[in-house]
Amino acid sequence: MASEATTSIPDMTMQLVSYQSAVDAKLQEFNAKNFTAGFWQKQADLWVQDATAQQSLRSFMGWLRVAETMLPRVPEIEEFAREVKAAGFQHVVVMGMGGSTMTPIVFKQAFEKAADGLPLSVLDTTNPATVREVEASVPLAETLFVVASKSGTTAEPLAFGDYFYARLKELKGDKAGENFVAITDPGSKFVTQATAEGYRRIFLNFAEVGGRFSALSYFGLVPAALYGIDIKTLLERAIGMMRATGSEGEVAQNPGLELGVALGVLAQQGRDKLTLVVPAGLSDFGLWLEQLVAESTGKEGKGILPLAGDPLNSPQVYGQDRVFVYVGYESQPDADNRAKVAALQAAGHPVVTILLRDALDLGQEFFRWEVATAVASAVLEINPFDQPNVQAAKTATDQLMKVVVEKGALPQTSSPVLQENGLDYYTSVSGADATEVLRNFFGQAKAGDFLCIQAYLQETPAVNQELDELRALVQQQKHIATASGYGPRFLHSTGQYHKGGPDTGLFLQLTTDHAQDLPLPGRPYTFGTFQNAQAAGDLQALHDYNRRTLRVHLGTAGEEAGVATLLEALRKALA
Ligand SMILES: O=P(O)(O)OC[C@H]1O[C@H](O)[C@H](O)[C@@H](O)[C@@H]1O
């Protein structure tokens, strides 16, 4: 069926400089114990030795053959997309968190919408301004809402579903369910709700495929087909990569094994910041990769920190904690990025280069990286399929939301160490003014550390640009890696590494008073309160893990103006 897709695999080269011999030794060790064969047989002792962990690990390896499982289901998914268009739908909004929405985010950016596809939006934040923006940008009655949640219990997608269902009820009464589709695991509580609410369709995914390994299941493919992507070719290329990594028996060279062993060994030797360099059209691939790698490897004080969007600079700015991975298109010169990566390689940094023929090669890249991440986890001797520290933030948030339900508002937990120009600073370091607080906070940075911006704000091009400037400034002056994520998205992604990985992060949390908040129907709180509780809950969790934090509350300053004020103080602090 897919035999024509087996031979041609996108080009990958690895320049591992002084690490080559250590990587070769580990590869030899893995080959000597027939790692590839054991991997496909789900031999859990390749990762961990504890019997319970082994059992859990085995039960999440359904992703290994999910592309093959999905290939015969392509006609069913495509028929569904045709039916939706024939029913007059004009727009699709996919709503969910983490692994349930990362793939549609990548697709939307990497592919032009096909002529017969429907425009696609993704909602993965509780930020009220963003929810309003999504609502205002779609023709509600002709919009198909895809509520995507593997567990069916994640608070955000359930809130999004309830919000838009209430809106549609106002427009269509009992027929509101026609505009809703669920993607979830069999037996989830959400199946019951979606059935009761008359959802147009419920796609049952596979319990043995974890969220961040679900790109090639219904979670990625249903939105892709609605957007008009050729999902059959996407899957065939993934199957090509499956075969290259040994799904049908011995292979001379296994690209997933080689990449994973390299990343694992480099991390063990201190090169634990996987710095992704991509052309503009692939920047959201970085979001997907961040979740896969950080949530799989960032635990037990170990891990690989993937960095998407860390400013690309000249070699002397970087410490000895980097491996650079360039993913681009064969046919696209992307001259500036490639020249900088070449300079980094010449200066002795390890560099991996992967070149795609076109965006459909993402099918095989998803699979390559899933294998590589699982292999790197075997090198680090951890279970790649759990996320034990994500729960800490959820539990703290749930407790805060209980207070909101009982008392009507979030508790005031601590006082700011400083208030200046409309901004409140909360941190354990002190200072007479913002410049001094910031200088003292960043004064804690040492080689191998990273800055992590956690923005509980509305994502806009202007705020993105300001955060990029902030990252560039810190990188330039402190020579540390920089990461940035919008909350609550990153809580379901790199948040695992922040709490479970090594204690090398300096966390800068940005919060705001929501000028235009939005009530949640049937609940005694708003989206804004929910988002602020998520920020407070995660801050609590970071403190529980003794992480270094600075929360800057932008108050009513307005997000763009508030971040601008912070930037100004930071420029002085780091000058
Ligand atoms: O798909 P769901 O069950 O709603 O889960 C969405 C996300 O939530 C959790 O926080 C996990 O850490 C993620 O791995 C997962 O992708």
Ligand as a Chemical Component Dictionary entry (heavy atoms), coordinates in Angstrom:
data_LIG
# 
_chem_comp.id                   LIG 
_chem_comp.type                 NON-POLYMER 
_chem_comp.pdbx_formal_charge   0 
_chem_comp.three_letter_code    LIG 
# 
loop_
_chem_comp_atom.comp_id 
_chem_comp_atom.atom_id 
_chem_comp_atom.alt_atom_id 
_chem_comp_atom.type_symbol 
_chem_comp_atom.charge 
_chem_comp_atom.model_Cartn_x 
_chem_comp_atom.model_Cartn_y 
_chem_comp_atom.model_Cartn_z 
_chem_comp_atom.pdbx_ordinal 
LIG O1 O1 O 0 -5.324 15.803 25.546 1  
LIG P1 P1 P 0 -5.469 16.061 26.995 2  
LIG O2 O2 O 0 -5.768 14.846 27.787 3  
LIG O3 O3 O 0 -6.491 17.154 27.217 4  
LIG O4 O4 O 0 -4.100 16.599 27.527 5  
LIG C1 C1 C 0 -3.484 17.757 27.062 6  
LIG C2 C2 C 0 -2.112 17.885 27.683 7  
LIG O5 O5 O 0 -2.295 17.902 29.086 8  
LIG C3 C3 C 0 -1.311 17.521 29.997 9  
LIG O6 O6 O 0 -0.937 18.635 30.729 10 
LIG C4 C4 C 0 -0.125 16.765 29.523 11 
LIG O7 O7 O 0 1.006  17.116 30.245 12 
LIG C5 C5 C 0 0.126  16.922 28.041 13 
LIG O8 O8 O 0 1.032  15.923 27.645 14 
LIG C6 C6 C 0 -1.159 16.788 27.271 15 
LIG O9 O9 O 0 -0.899 16.842 25.896 16 
# 
loop_
_chem_comp_bond.comp_id 
_chem_comp_bond.atom_id_1 
_chem_comp_bond.atom_id_2 
_chem_comp_bond.value_order 
_chem_comp_bond.pdbx_ordinal 
LIG O1 P1 DOUB 1  
LIG P1 O2 SING 2  
LIG P1 O3 SING 3  
LIG P1 O4 SING 4  
LIG O4 C1 SING 5  
LIG C1 C2 SING 6  
LIG C2 O5 SING 7  
LIG C2 C6 SING 8  
LIG O5 C3 SING 9  
LIG C3 O6 SING 10 
LIG C3 C4 SING 11 
LIG C4 O7 SING 12 
LIG C4 C5 SING 13 
LIG C5 O8 SING 14 
LIG C5 C6 SING 15 
LIG C6 O9 SING 16 
# 
